[in-house]
Amino acid sequence: MKAPVPMHIPDGFLSVAVSGILWVVSLIFIFIALKKAGKEIDESRLPLVGVLAAAIFAGQMLNFAVAGGTSGHLLGAALAVLLVGPWPAVLVMTSVVTVQALVFQDGGVLTLGANLFNMAIVGVAVAYFVSDLFKHWFGDKRWATLLTAFAAGWFSIFIAALAASLELAFSGTSPANIAIPAMGGIHALIGIGEGLITLGAVSLIMSSKPQLLEKKAEEKVGSSFVWISGLVLTVVLLIISPLASSKPDGLEWVAEKLGFLIMAQDASYHIIPDYVLPGIQNEALATIMAGAVGVVIVMALVLLLTRRKTSQTAKH
């Protein structure tokens, strides 16, 4: 069994200028999310935010094989949007991606702004606009909701991949006419997996706890159900995480095919690199324990961000 492979843009792929600009843009959107999240979600739904972030983190450790010798993984932006709304979803994805970079060295520190932009901002924005558009077109019937879930998942990962390819092009790493078709092609396939996972999750929620899909403040959600079911799902994902595909993810596969993989820079420090907790001989156990550490940190971070804002909103 192999540990999950790192999957985000490493330092070295993007120029300092592009990385710096995306840091600024990402911080602006995160600041706005911090201001607006409290208006979209109340205290009763905070457990949902916490376990959602934990489950997305654990789910992202499970790379699934894709045709052509590559692999993909859950993004989770669409699921977050459908469950908690766009601005809380930005904070959920920000917490996941930040912990992945700073604790697990998955993605560079300089390129963290770009990874946040692609996954926490572009991914969330696309999922929100697609879901809003599909709801307007098709309504809220069950089949329409499931179609919306699939479309939001597919488009979120596909457009995020196109954004990454443009960043590579602007950095001079790979020409746009080569990077865009390469990234778009492989992520169109990975997006099918994202769409199916999102559809499956929404279908399960509609059958067991449909009010989770209602983001209105008056729609109270039983916190015990959310905590128990969410944590059980997260634990299951962690236990099977060593079964993740060891094939290169979409970006790494493209980088290898186009010849710029050599530009990737190793992290200047290591805490829990490659999702393997140091000091544990059994690699499968080390992966599970590393994931457990990540889950706790991600959950604490997202609850810190959202609880503070919901509390402030409640006072006004």
C-alpha contacts under 8 A as a table, 3 or more apart, distances in Angstrom:
res1	aa1	res2	aa2	distance
1	M	242	P	5.60
1	M	243	L	5.85
1	M	244	A	7.96
1	M	283	E	7.62
1	M	284	A	6.47
2	K	242	P	5.63
2	K	243	L	6.68
2	K	244	A	6.86
2	K	245	S	7.46
2	K	246	S	6.11
2	K	283	E	7.40
2	K	284	A	7.22
3	A	241	S	7.57
3	A	242	P	5.46
3	A	243	L	7.84
3	A	244	A	6.98
3	A	246	S	7.23
3	A	274	D	6.75
3	A	275	Y	6.41
3	A	276	V	6.67
3	A	283	E	7.18
3	A	284	A	7.12
3	A	287	T	5.99
4	P	61	M	5.59
4	P	62	L	6.66
4	P	63	N	6.71
4	P	241	S	7.17
4	P	242	P	6.88
4	P	244	A	5.71
4	P	245	S	7.06
4	P	246	S	6.45
4	P	274	D	6.75
4	P	275	Y	6.50
4	P	287	T	7.96
5	V	61	M	7.99
5	V	63	N	7.69
5	V	245	S	7.99
5	V	246	S	6.11
5	V	247	K	7.72
5	V	248	P	7.01
5	V	249	D	7.45
5	V	274	D	6.38
6	P	105	Q	7.91
6	P	106	D	5.05
6	P	107	G	7.25
6	P	249	D	8.00
6	P	274	D	6.14
7	M	106	D	6.38
7	M	107	G	7.01
7	M	249	D	6.00
7	M	251	L	7.22
7	M	252	E	7.32
8	H	106	D	5.89
8	H	107	G	4.49
8	H	108	G	7.85
8	H	115	N	6.69
8	H	251	L	7.60
9	I	13	F	6.87
9	I	107	G	4.92
9	I	108	G	6.52
9	I	111	T	6.53
9	I	112	L	7.91
9	I	114	A	7.79
9	I	115	N	6.49
9	I	251	L	7.61
10	P	13	F	6.25
10	P	106	D	7.38
10	P	107	G	4.36
10	P	108	G	4.32
10	P	109	V	7.97
10	P	111	T	6.46
10	P	264	A	5.82
10	P	265	Q	6.63
10	P	266	D	7.88
11	D	14	L	6.84
11	D	107	G	6.99
11	D	108	G	4.48
11	D	109	V	6.89
11	D	110	L	6.05
11	D	111	T	5.68
11	D	264	A	5.96
11	D	265	Q	5.34
11	D	266	D	7.51
11	D	267	A	7.79
12	G	15	S	7.21
12	G	263	M	5.35
12	G	264	A	4.81
12	G	265	Q	5.30
13	F	168	L	6.76
13	F	171	S	7.68
13	F	173	T	6.44
13	F	260	F	7.70
13	F	263	M	6.06
13	F	264	A	5.96
14	L	18	V	6.42
14	L	19	S	6.25
14	L	111	T	7.06
14	L	167	E	6.87
14	L	168	L	5.99
14	L	171	S	5.19
14	L	172	G	7.95
14	L	173	T	6.96
15	S	18	V	5.34
15	S	19	S	6.10
15	S	171	S	4.83
15	S	172	G	7.69
16	V	19	S	5.07
16	V	20	G	5.90
16	V	110	L	7.71
17	A	20	G	5.13
17	A	21	I	6.19
17	A	171	S	7.95
18	V	21	I	5.25
18	V	22	L	6.21
18	V	167	E	6.93
18	V	170	F	7.18
18	V	171	S	6.40
19	S	22	L	5.26
19	S	23	W	6.15
19	S	110	L	6.30
19	S	111	T	5.46
19	S	112	L	7.99
19	S	113	G	6.44
19	S	114	A	6.10
20	G	23	W	5.06
20	G	24	V	6.44
20	G	110	L	7.69
20	G	113	G	7.47
21	I	24	V	5.24
21	I	25	V	6.27
22	L	25	V	4.97
22	L	26	S	5.86
22	L	113	G	5.21
22	L	114	A	5.24
22	L	117	F	6.57
23	W	26	S	5.21
23	W	27	L	6.10
23	W	111	T	7.88
23	W	112	L	7.30
23	W	113	G	3.92
23	W	114	A	6.52
23	W	117	F	7.90
24	V	27	L	5.23
24	V	28	I	6.27
24	V	113	G	7.50
25	V	28	I	5.22
25	V	29	F	6.46
25	V	113	G	7.94
25	V	117	F	7.48
26	S	29	F	5.24
26	S	30	I	6.09
26	S	113	G	5.91
26	S	114	A	7.64
26	S	116	L	6.36
26	S	117	F	5.36
26	S	121	I	7.28
27	L	30	I	5.01
27	L	31	F	6.01
27	L	113	G	7.78
28	I	31	F	5.16
28	I	32	I	6.34
29	F	32	I	5.02
29	F	33	A	6.11
29	F	121	I	7.33
30	I	33	A	4.88
30	I	34	L	6.17
30	I	90	V	6.97
30	I	91	L	7.04
30	I	94	T	7.81
31	F	34	L	5.09
31	F	35	K	6.48
32	I	35	K	5.09
32	I	36	K	6.18
33	A	36	K	5.08
33	A	37	A	5.49
33	A	87	W	4.91
33	A	88	P	6.82
33	A	90	V	6.53
33	A	91	L	6.78
34	L	37	A	5.66
34	L	38	G	7.57
34	L	87	W	7.74
34	L	91	L	7.44
34	L	305	L	7.14
34	L	306	T	7.40
34	L	309	K	6.60
35	K	38	G	6.95
35	K	309	K	6.96
36	K	39	K	5.54
36	K	40	E	6.99
36	K	87	W	6.35
37	A	40	E	5.32
37	A	41	I	6.44
37	A	87	W	5.02
37	A	88	P	4.90
37	A	306	T	6.86
37	A	309	K	6.82
37	A	310	T	7.36
38	G	41	I	5.45
38	G	42	D	6.56
38	G	88	P	7.90
38	G	306	T	6.83
38	G	309	K	4.97
38	G	310	T	4.14
38	G	311	S	7.65
38	G	312	Q	7.65
38	G	313	T	5.71
39	K	42	D	7.39
39	K	310	T	7.25
39	K	313	T	6.71
40	E	84	V	7.60
40	E	85	G	6.66
40	E	87	W	7.38
40	E	88	P	7.24
40	E	215	K	7.29
40	E	216	K	7.53
40	E	217	A	7.50
41	I	45	R	6.38
41	I	46	L	7.54
41	I	84	V	6.92
41	I	85	G	7.94
41	I	88	P	7.41
41	I	215	K	7.02
41	I	216	K	7.52
41	I	217	A	6.29
41	I	310	T	7.04
42	D	45	R	5.76
42	D	46	L	6.93
42	D	217	A	5.85
42	D	310	T	5.89
43	E	46	L	5.36
43	E	307	R	7.25
43	E	310	T	6.37
43	E	311	S	7.58
44	S	47	P	7.24
44	S	220	K	6.27
44	S	221	V	6.55
44	S	222	G	7.96
44	S	223	S	7.10
45	R	48	L	5.28
45	R	49	V	6.66
45	R	220	K	7.34
45	R	221	V	6.50
45	R	223	S	7.53
46	L	49	V	5.02
46	L	50	G	6.32
46	L	303	L	6.99
46	L	306	T	7.39
46	L	307	R	7.02
47	P	50	G	5.09
47	P	51	V	6.22
47	P	223	S	6.15
47	P	226	V	6.51
47	P	227	W	6.29
48	L	51	V	5.42
48	L	52	L	5.79
48	L	84	V	7.88
48	L	223	S	7.69
48	L	226	V	5.98
48	L	227	W	7.38
48	L	230	G	7.86
49	V	52	L	5.15
49	V	53	A	6.23
49	V	84	V	6.99
49	V	88	P	7.71
49	V	92	V	7.07
49	V	302	V	7.36
49	V	303	L	7.21
50	G	53	A	5.40
50	G	54	A	6.34
50	G	299	M	4.97
50	G	300	A	7.56
50	G	302	V	6.35
50	G	303	L	5.86
51	V	54	A	4.89
51	V	55	A	5.94
51	V	226	V	7.51
51	V	227	W	6.65
51	V	230	G	5.28
51	V	231	L	6.40
51	V	234	T	7.80
51	V	299	M	6.81
52	L	55	A	5.13
52	L	56	I	6.09
52	L	80	A	7.11
52	L	92	V	7.67
52	L	230	G	7.07
53	A	56	I	5.17
53	A	57	F	6.15
53	A	92	V	5.37
53	A	93	M	7.19
53	A	95	S	7.48
53	A	96	V	6.58
53	A	295	V	7.99
53	A	298	V	6.58
53	A	299	M	6.17
53	A	302	V	7.19
54	A	57	F	5.19
54	A	58	A	6.23
54	A	96	V	7.97
54	A	231	L	7.98
54	A	234	T	6.56
54	A	295	V	4.94
54	A	296	V	7.44
54	A	298	V	6.21
54	A	299	M	5.64
55	A	58	A	5.06
55	A	59	G	5.81
55	A	230	G	6.98
55	A	231	L	7.65
55	A	233	L	6.89
55	A	234	T	4.84
55	A	237	L	7.63
55	A	295	V	7.79
56	I	59	G	4.87
56	I	60	Q	6.00
56	I	74	L	7.49
56	I	75	L	7.53
56	I	76	G	5.82
56	I	96	V	7.55
57	F	60	Q	5.26
57	F	61	M	6.82
57	F	96	V	5.79
57	F	294	G	7.52
57	F	295	V	6.57
57	F	298	V	7.57
58	A	61	M	5.39
58	A	62	L	7.34
58	A	234	T	6.12
58	A	237	L	5.78
58	A	238	L	5.84
58	A	241	S	7.63
58	A	291	G	6.53
58	A	295	V	6.91
59	G	62	L	5.52
59	G	73	H	7.64
59	G	74	L	6.14
59	G	234	T	7.76
59	G	237	L	6.13
59	G	238	L	7.97
60	Q	63	N	6.89
60	Q	73	H	5.51
60	Q	74	L	5.05
60	Q	75	L	6.62
61	M	73	H	7.30
61	M	238	L	7.98
61	M	241	S	5.98
61	M	244	A	7.03
61	M	291	G	7.88
62	L	73	H	6.12
62	L	74	L	7.57
62	L	237	L	7.66
62	L	240	I	7.85
62	L	241	S	5.38
62	L	242	P	7.92
62	L	243	L	7.36
62	L	244	A	4.66
62	L	245	S	7.25
63	N	71	S	5.92
63	N	72	G	5.25
63	N	73	H	4.47
63	N	74	L	7.59
63	N	244	A	4.90
63	N	245	S	5.15
63	N	246	S	7.53
63	N	249	D	7.62
64	F	71	S	5.30
64	F	72	G	5.34
64	F	73	H	6.01
64	F	244	A	6.35
64	F	245	S	5.45
65	A	69	G	7.41
65	A	70	T	6.14
65	A	71	S	4.28
65	A	72	G	6.48
65	A	245	S	5.79
65	A	247	K	7.01
66	V	69	G	6.58
66	V	70	T	5.36
66	V	71	S	4.84
66	V	72	G	6.58
66	V	189	L	7.21
66	V	190	I	6.84
67	A	70	T	6.52
67	A	71	S	7.92
69	G	247	K	6.40
69	G	248	P	7.52
70	T	247	K	5.23
70	T	248	P	5.09
70	T	249	D	5.50
70	T	250	G	6.17
70	T	253	W	6.21
71	S	190	I	7.56
71	S	245	S	6.64
71	S	246	S	7.81
71	S	247	K	5.62
71	S	248	P	5.82
71	S	249	D	4.54
71	S	250	G	6.22
72	G	190	I	5.39
72	G	193	G	7.79
72	G	249	D	5.39
72	G	250	G	6.23
73	H	190	I	7.49
73	H	193	G	7.93
73	H	194	E	7.43
73	H	249	D	7.79
74	L	193	G	7.72
74	L	194	E	5.65
74	L	197	I	7.64
75	L	78	A	7.91
75	L	119	M	7.27
75	L	157	I	6.75
75	L	194	E	6.96
76	G	79	L	5.28
76	G	80	A	6.16
76	G	93	M	7.85
76	G	153	G	7.65
76	G	194	E	7.77
76	G	198	T	7.62
77	A	80	A	5.12
77	A	81	V	6.21
77	A	89	A	6.80
77	A	93	M	6.76
77	A	119	M	7.06
77	A	120	A	7.04
77	A	123	G	5.70
77	A	124	V	5.07
77	A	127	A	6.78
77	A	153	G	7.45
77	A	156	S	7.05
78	A	81	V	5.10
78	A	82	L	6.18
78	A	123	G	7.39
78	A	124	V	6.38
78	A	127	A	4.91
78	A	128	Y	7.24
78	A	149	A	7.17
78	A	152	A	5.55
78	A	153	G	5.13
78	A	156	S	6.69
78	A	198	T	7.11
79	L	82	L	5.17
79	L	83	L	6.19
79	L	149	A	7.53
79	L	153	G	7.44
79	L	198	T	5.84
79	L	201	A	7.87
79	L	202	V	7.74
80	A	83	L	5.24
80	A	84	V	5.85
80	A	85	G	6.91
80	A	86	P	7.64
80	A	89	A	5.08
80	A	92	V	7.35
80	A	124	V	7.95
81	V	84	V	5.56
81	V	85	G	4.44
81	V	86	P	4.97
81	V	88	P	7.85
81	V	89	A	5.41
81	V	124	V	6.56
81	V	127	A	6.76
81	V	128	Y	6.14
82	L	85	G	6.03
82	L	128	Y	7.81
82	L	131	S	7.82
82	L	149	A	7.74
82	L	213	L	6.41
83	L	212	L	6.30
83	L	213	L	5.17
83	L	214	E	7.37
83	L	215	K	6.80
84	V	88	P	6.09
84	V	89	A	6.31
84	V	213	L	7.80
84	V	215	K	5.93
85	G	88	P	5.92
85	G	89	A	5.98
85	G	128	Y	7.82
85	G	215	K	6.72
86	P	89	A	4.91
86	P	90	V	6.27
86	P	124	V	6.30
86	P	125	A	7.05
86	P	128	Y	6.23
87	W	90	V	5.09
87	W	91	L	6.75
88	P	91	L	5.13
88	P	92	V	6.23
88	P	306	T	7.28
89	A	92	V	4.88
89	A	93	M	6.11
89	A	120	A	7.54
89	A	124	V	6.70
90	V	93	M	5.30
90	V	94	T	5.92
90	V	120	A	5.05
90	V	121	I	6.25
90	V	124	V	6.44
91	L	94	T	4.90
91	L	95	S	6.06
91	L	120	A	7.51
91	L	302	V	6.47
91	L	305	L	7.30
91	L	306	T	7.54
92	V	95	S	5.33
92	V	96	V	6.43
92	V	120	A	7.88
92	V	302	V	5.94
93	M	96	V	5.08
93	M	97	V	6.06
93	M	116	L	7.76
93	M	119	M	6.88
93	M	120	A	4.83
94	T	97	V	5.34
94	T	98	T	5.86
94	T	116	L	6.21
94	T	120	A	5.54
95	S	98	T	5.31
95	S	99	V	6.17
95	S	298	V	5.70
95	S	301	L	6.17
95	S	302	V	5.68
96	V	99	V	5.47
96	V	100	Q	6.21
96	V	298	V	5.85
97	V	100	Q	5.05
97	V	101	A	6.27
97	V	112	L	7.93
97	V	115	N	7.25
97	V	116	L	6.53
97	V	119	M	7.88
97	V	120	A	7.82
98	T	101	A	5.24
98	T	102	L	6.07
98	T	112	L	7.21
98	T	116	L	7.68
99	V	102	L	5.27
99	V	103	V	5.41
99	V	104	F	7.02
99	V	294	G	7.06
99	V	297	I	7.31
99	V	298	V	6.44
100	Q	103	V	5.76
100	Q	104	F	5.01
100	Q	105	Q	6.34
100	Q	106	D	5.27
100	Q	107	G	7.35
100	Q	294	G	7.77
101	A	104	F	5.68
101	A	105	Q	4.63
101	A	106	D	4.63
101	A	107	G	5.10
101	A	108	G	6.23
101	A	109	V	6.55
101	A	112	L	6.86
102	L	105	Q	5.71
102	L	106	D	7.70
102	L	109	V	7.05
103	V	270	H	7.72
103	V	271	I	5.67
103	V	272	I	6.02
103	V	273	P	7.67
103	V	294	G	7.83
104	F	270	H	7.42
104	F	271	I	6.33
104	F	272	I	4.78
104	F	273	P	4.82
104	F	274	D	6.34
104	F	275	Y	5.99
105	Q	108	G	6.71
105	Q	267	A	6.44
105	Q	270	H	6.66
105	Q	271	I	7.53
105	Q	272	I	7.26
105	Q	273	P	5.58
105	Q	274	D	7.21
106	D	273	P	7.58
106	D	274	D	7.23
107	G	111	T	6.88
107	G	112	L	6.56
107	G	115	N	7.44
108	G	111	T	4.99
108	G	112	L	5.74
108	G	267	A	6.79
109	V	112	L	5.00
109	V	113	G	7.98
110	L	113	G	7.00
111	T	114	A	5.16
111	T	115	N	6.35
112	L	115	N	5.00
112	L	116	L	6.00
113	G	116	L	5.11
113	G	117	F	6.04
114	A	117	F	4.91
114	A	118	N	6.11
114	A	164	A	7.90
115	N	118	N	5.16
115	N	119	M	6.03
115	N	120	A	7.75
116	L	119	M	5.37
116	L	120	A	5.00
116	L	121	I	6.59
117	F	120	A	5.76
117	F	121	I	4.91
117	F	122	V	6.00
118	N	121	I	5.97
118	N	122	V	4.97
118	N	123	G	6.06
118	N	160	A	5.05
118	N	161	A	7.55
118	N	163	A	6.48
118	N	164	A	6.71
119	M	122	V	5.88
119	M	123	G	4.71
119	M	124	V	6.91
119	M	160	A	6.46
120	A	123	G	5.87
120	A	124	V	5.76
121	I	124	V	5.22
121	I	125	A	5.83
122	V	125	A	5.08
122	V	126	V	5.94
122	V	156	S	7.36
122	V	159	I	7.44
122	V	160	A	5.87
122	V	163	A	7.90
123	G	126	V	5.39
123	G	127	A	6.14
123	G	156	S	4.55
123	G	157	I	6.33
123	G	159	I	7.23
123	G	160	A	5.59
124	V	127	A	5.13
124	V	128	Y	6.06
124	V	156	S	6.91
125	A	128	Y	5.12
125	A	129	F	6.17
125	A	156	S	7.94
126	V	129	F	5.26
126	V	130	V	5.96
126	V	152	A	7.19
126	V	155	F	6.70
126	V	156	S	5.28
126	V	159	I	7.38
127	A	130	V	5.26
127	A	131	S	5.96
127	A	152	A	4.51
127	A	153	G	6.59
127	A	155	F	6.84
127	A	156	S	5.21
128	Y	131	S	5.23
128	Y	132	D	5.99
128	Y	152	A	7.35
129	F	132	D	5.07
129	F	133	L	5.97
130	V	133	L	5.08
130	V	134	F	6.04
130	V	148	T	7.47
130	V	151	A	7.04
130	V	152	A	5.48
130	V	155	F	7.59
131	S	134	F	5.17
131	S	135	K	6.03
131	S	148	T	5.49
131	S	149	A	7.13
131	S	151	A	7.56
131	S	152	A	5.70
132	D	135	K	5.21
132	D	136	H	6.23
133	L	136	H	5.11
133	L	137	W	6.23
134	F	137	W	4.95
134	F	138	F	5.78
134	F	139	G	7.42
134	F	144	A	7.72
134	F	148	T	5.76
135	K	138	F	5.29
135	K	139	G	4.70
135	K	140	D	6.20
135	K	144	A	7.33
135	K	145	T	7.42
135	K	148	T	7.06
136	H	139	G	5.78
138	F	141	K	7.68
138	F	144	A	5.73
139	G	144	A	6.44
139	G	145	T	7.80
140	D	144	A	5.90
140	D	145	T	5.71
141	K	144	A	5.15
141	K	145	T	6.11
142	R	145	T	5.12
142	R	146	L	6.29
143	W	146	L	5.17
143	W	147	L	6.11
144	A	147	L	5.01
144	A	148	T	6.01
145	T	148	T	4.99
145	T	149	A	6.19
146	L	149	A	5.00
146	L	150	F	6.34
146	L	199	L	5.48
146	L	202	V	6.87
146	L	203	S	6.71
147	L	150	F	5.23
147	L	151	A	6.13
147	L	199	L	7.41
148	T	151	A	5.15
148	T	152	A	5.91
149	A	152	A	5.25
149	A	153	G	6.14
149	A	195	G	6.75
149	A	198	T	5.76
149	A	199	L	5.09
149	A	202	V	6.96
150	F	153	G	5.18
150	F	154	W	6.13
150	F	192	I	7.99
150	F	194	E	7.61
150	F	195	G	3.97
150	F	196	L	5.96
150	F	198	T	6.07
150	F	199	L	5.15
151	A	154	W	5.13
151	A	155	F	5.97
151	A	195	G	6.32
152	A	155	F	5.41
152	A	156	S	5.88
152	A	195	G	7.11
153	G	156	S	5.30
153	G	157	I	6.55
153	G	191	G	6.77
153	G	194	E	5.35
153	G	195	G	4.34
153	G	196	L	7.90
153	G	198	T	6.09
154	W	157	I	5.70
154	W	158	F	6.15
154	W	188	A	7.46
154	W	191	G	4.32
154	W	192	I	5.90
154	W	193	G	7.94
154	W	194	E	5.93
154	W	195	G	4.85
155	F	158	F	5.00
155	F	159	I	5.82
155	F	191	G	7.14
156	S	159	I	5.61
156	S	160	A	6.07
156	S	191	G	7.97
157	I	160	A	5.10
157	I	161	A	6.13
157	I	187	H	6.92
157	I	190	I	7.82
157	I	191	G	5.71
157	I	194	E	7.37
158	F	161	A	5.16
158	F	162	L	6.41
158	F	184	G	6.43
158	F	187	H	5.55
158	F	188	A	5.80
158	F	191	G	6.12
159	I	162	L	4.94
159	I	163	A	6.19
160	A	163	A	5.02
160	A	164	A	6.33
161	A	164	A	5.03
161	A	165	S	6.26
161	A	183	M	6.05
161	A	184	G	6.37
161	A	187	H	6.55
162	L	165	S	4.99
162	L	166	L	6.30
162	L	180	I	6.04
162	L	183	M	6.56
162	L	184	G	5.98
163	A	166	L	5.19
163	A	167	E	6.33
164	A	167	E	5.02
164	A	168	L	6.30
165	S	168	L	5.03
165	S	169	A	6.24
165	S	176	A	6.93
165	S	179	A	5.34
165	S	180	I	5.32
165	S	183	M	6.31
166	L	169	A	4.90
166	L	170	F	6.09
166	L	176	A	6.30
166	L	179	A	7.57
166	L	180	I	7.02
167	E	170	F	5.14
167	E	171	S	6.08
168	L	171	S	5.10
168	L	172	G	6.35
168	L	173	T	5.15
168	L	174	S	5.79
168	L	175	P	7.69
168	L	176	A	7.73
168	L	179	A	7.34
169	A	172	G	5.15
169	A	173	T	5.85
169	A	174	S	5.13
169	A	175	P	5.01
169	A	176	A	4.95
169	A	179	A	7.00
170	F	173	T	7.65
171	S	174	S	7.82
172	G	175	P	6.75
173	T	260	F	6.90
174	S	178	I	6.79
174	S	179	A	5.82
174	S	258	L	7.61
174	S	260	F	7.65
175	P	178	I	5.43
175	P	179	A	5.95
176	A	179	A	5.03
176	A	180	I	5.56
177	N	180	I	5.96
177	N	181	P	6.85
178	I	181	P	5.86
178	I	182	A	6.26
179	A	182	A	5.19
179	A	183	M	5.90
179	A	254	V	7.97
180	I	183	M	5.33
180	I	184	G	5.63
181	P	184	G	5.03
181	P	185	G	5.64
182	A	185	G	5.33
182	A	186	I	6.47
182	A	254	V	6.36
183	M	186	I	5.63
183	M	187	H	6.01
183	M	250	G	7.18
183	M	251	L	7.00
183	M	254	V	6.59
184	G	187	H	5.25
184	G	188	A	5.87
185	G	188	A	5.27
185	G	189	L	6.95
186	I	189	L	5.39
186	I	190	I	6.42
186	I	250	G	6.22
187	H	190	I	4.61
187	H	191	G	5.64
187	H	250	G	6.60
188	A	191	G	5.05
188	A	192	I	6.77
189	L	192	I	5.40
189	L	193	G	7.23
190	I	193	G	5.34
190	I	194	E	6.49
190	I	250	G	7.86
191	G	194	E	4.79
191	G	195	G	5.94
192	I	195	G	5.04
192	I	196	L	6.12
193	G	196	L	5.15
193	G	197	I	6.09
194	E	197	I	5.23
194	E	198	T	6.12
195	G	198	T	5.15
195	G	199	L	5.99
196	L	199	L	4.96
196	L	200	G	5.94
197	I	200	G	5.08
197	I	201	A	6.12
198	T	201	A	5.18
198	T	202	V	6.14
199	L	202	V	5.21
199	L	203	S	6.01
200	G	203	S	5.07
200	G	204	L	6.20
201	A	204	L	5.20
201	A	205	I	6.22
202	V	205	I	4.99
202	V	206	M	6.04
203	S	206	M	5.13
203	S	207	S	6.33
204	L	207	S	5.20
204	L	208	S	6.19
205	I	208	S	5.17
205	I	209	K	5.18
205	I	210	P	5.61
205	I	212	L	7.12
205	I	213	L	7.73
206	M	209	K	5.81
206	M	210	P	4.23
206	M	211	Q	7.94
206	M	213	L	7.70
207	S	210	P	6.52
209	K	212	L	5.94
210	P	213	L	5.74
210	P	214	E	7.48
211	Q	214	E	5.07
211	Q	219	E	6.68
211	Q	220	K	7.80
211	Q	221	V	6.87
212	L	215	K	7.24
212	L	221	V	6.65
214	E	219	E	6.36
215	K	219	E	6.95
216	K	219	E	5.48
217	A	220	K	7.04
221	V	226	V	7.61
222	G	225	F	5.52
222	G	226	V	6.45
223	S	226	V	5.04
223	S	227	W	6.01
224	S	227	W	5.23
224	S	228	I	6.01
225	F	228	I	5.35
225	F	229	S	5.84
225	F	230	G	8.00
226	V	229	S	5.46
226	V	230	G	5.59
227	W	230	G	5.28
227	W	231	L	5.85
228	I	231	L	5.36
228	I	232	V	6.02
229	S	232	V	5.15
229	S	233	L	6.18
230	G	233	L	5.20
230	G	234	T	6.18
231	L	234	T	4.89
231	L	235	V	6.04
232	V	235	V	5.17
232	V	236	V	6.21
233	L	236	V	5.14
233	L	237	L	6.22
234	T	237	L	5.09
234	T	238	L	6.20
235	V	238	L	5.03
235	V	239	I	6.15
236	V	239	I	5.13
236	V	240	I	6.39
237	L	240	I	5.36
237	L	241	S	5.93
238	L	241	S	4.99
238	L	242	P	7.95
238	L	288	I	5.41
238	L	291	G	6.15
238	L	292	A	7.05
239	I	242	P	7.21
239	I	288	I	5.94
240	I	243	L	5.55
240	I	244	A	7.55
241	S	244	A	5.50
241	S	287	T	7.21
241	S	288	I	6.71
242	P	284	A	5.29
242	P	287	T	6.31
242	P	288	I	7.14
248	P	251	L	7.88
248	P	252	E	5.56
248	P	253	W	5.48
249	D	252	E	5.37
249	D	253	W	5.95
250	G	253	W	5.15
250	G	254	V	6.20
251	L	254	V	5.14
251	L	255	A	6.05
252	E	255	A	4.97
252	E	256	E	6.11
252	E	261	L	6.90
253	W	256	E	5.19
253	W	257	K	6.18
254	V	257	K	5.06
254	V	258	L	5.94
255	A	258	L	5.25
255	A	259	G	5.81
255	A	260	F	5.09
255	A	261	L	4.65
256	E	259	G	5.15
256	E	260	F	6.36
256	E	261	L	5.09
258	L	261	L	7.91
259	G	262	I	7.16
260	F	263	M	5.49
260	F	264	A	7.75
261	L	264	A	5.77
267	A	270	H	6.76
270	H	273	P	5.70
272	I	275	Y	5.85
272	I	276	V	5.96
272	I	277	L	5.48
272	I	278	P	6.69
272	I	290	A	6.96
273	P	276	V	6.19
273	P	277	L	7.68
275	Y	286	A	7.91
275	Y	287	T	5.60
275	Y	290	A	5.59
275	Y	291	G	6.75
276	V	283	E	6.85
276	V	286	A	5.02
276	V	287	T	4.57
276	V	288	I	7.96
276	V	289	M	7.77
276	V	290	A	5.58
277	L	280	I	6.48
277	L	286	A	4.81
277	L	287	T	6.31
277	L	289	M	6.41
277	L	290	A	4.83
278	P	286	A	7.19
280	I	283	E	7.03
280	I	285	L	7.30
280	I	286	A	5.45
281	Q	286	A	7.25
282	N	285	L	5.41
282	N	286	A	6.06
283	E	286	A	4.87
283	E	287	T	6.07
284	A	287	T	5.16
284	A	288	I	6.34
285	L	288	I	5.06
285	L	289	M	6.07
286	A	289	M	5.19
286	A	290	A	5.98
287	T	290	A	5.04
287	T	291	G	6.13
288	I	291	G	5.10
288	I	292	A	6.22
289	M	292	A	4.92
289	M	293	V	6.29
290	A	293	V	5.19
290	A	294	G	6.30
291	G	294	G	4.96
291	G	295	V	6.07
292	A	295	V	5.05
292	A	296	V	6.36
293	V	296	V	5.35
293	V	297	I	6.36
294	G	297	I	5.17
294	G	298	V	5.97
295	V	298	V	5.20
295	V	299	M	6.00
296	V	299	M	5.26
296	V	300	A	6.11
297	I	300	A	5.16
297	I	301	L	6.08
298	V	301	L	5.15
298	V	302	V	6.16
299	M	302	V	5.41
299	M	303	L	6.08
300	A	303	L	5.30
300	A	304	L	6.03
301	L	304	L	5.08
301	L	305	L	6.31
302	V	305	L	5.12
302	V	306	T	6.07
303	L	306	T	5.17
303	L	307	R	5.43
304	L	307	R	5.49
304	L	308	R	6.15
305	L	308	R	5.72
305	L	309	K	6.71
306	T	309	K	5.22
306	T	310	T	6.10
307	R	310	T	5.19
307	R	311	S	5.98
308	R	311	S	5.30
308	R	312	Q	6.27
309	K	312	Q	5.07
309	K	313	T	6.10
310	T	313	T	5.03
310	T	314	A	6.11
311	S	314	A	5.17
311	S	315	K	6.56
312	Q	315	K	5.34
312	Q	316	H	6.87
313	T	316	H	5.43
